[in-house]
Amino acid sequence: MLYILTGLPYSGKTTLTKELVNRFGFIKVSMDDVIDEKGLEVEDMSQEDWNTVYSEGYEKLKTLLEEGETVVLDLGNLKRSERQTARNIAESLGKKFKVIYLNVPLEEIKRRWEVNEKTQERGQLEEVTLKRALDMFQKPTEDEEYITYNQQMDLDKWIEENIKSS
């Protein structure tokens, strides 16, 4: 099974990924991990760097699905095409997938960014990089058959309804 997480930066994708990994032992494939492994800095990445990060992430995804693992994909998935690439990989291997949209209002995203600027609890995006991500994001459409999660929902109930039944 493949869970494709999508949402704006600071929407909680990494937090939900950690929860699913801790509860169920799923394997994560994370853009942040690939960037860290390569010793890159988001602010300084070229298009070639981004292409490499995504290619390596998709290769890891394919290998893990081939091995029969359940994977949580937190590669950003800002664009529909990125989500579609992940779906295509799963489909080519005969695996099921779900797109999970972390739907958080823009005002809350900006608030979290401002708080993180002070606390540095996670990697901090420069304002220009955040704006670029906000401009690039394509909300999932109905034909993607996505499910929605946000931190105002009861996590245990949401997991019972959307993950355990997978």
C-alpha positions, 0 to 999 in steps of 0.5 A: 500500500502507498500513502501519498501525502500532499499539502503545503509546507507546514501543513503537518505532512511530516508529523502525520508520516511519523505517526503512521510510521510509529503506529504501523511500522510503515516505511517513509520516503521523504524528500527532506531525508533525500535532501539531507543524505545529499547534503543539500540546502533547499534554498540553494538547490538547482532544478537539477538537484530537485530532479535528482531528489525526486528521482531518488525518492521515486526509486526508493518508493519503487524498491520498497513497494516491490519488496511488499512494504507499505510506504508513506510518501512525503516528497512534497507532492505539491503538483498533481504531476508529482502525485500522478508519478507516485500513483503510476509507480504503485499501479505498475506494481499492482499496489493500492494507493491513497492520496492524503491531503493535509488541508490547512488554511493559508493563514495557519500555514503562515502562522506556523512558519512564523512560529517556526522561524522563532523556535526552529523546531524543524527546517525553516524555509526562507520566505521566498521558498515558502512563497514559491511552494505556495504558488506551485501547490495544486490542490488535489481534485476529485478525480484523485479520490483523495482523503483529507486530514487536518490536526483539528480532526480526531486522529484515532478516529481518522486512522480507524476510518482511513488507514486501518481499513486499507 
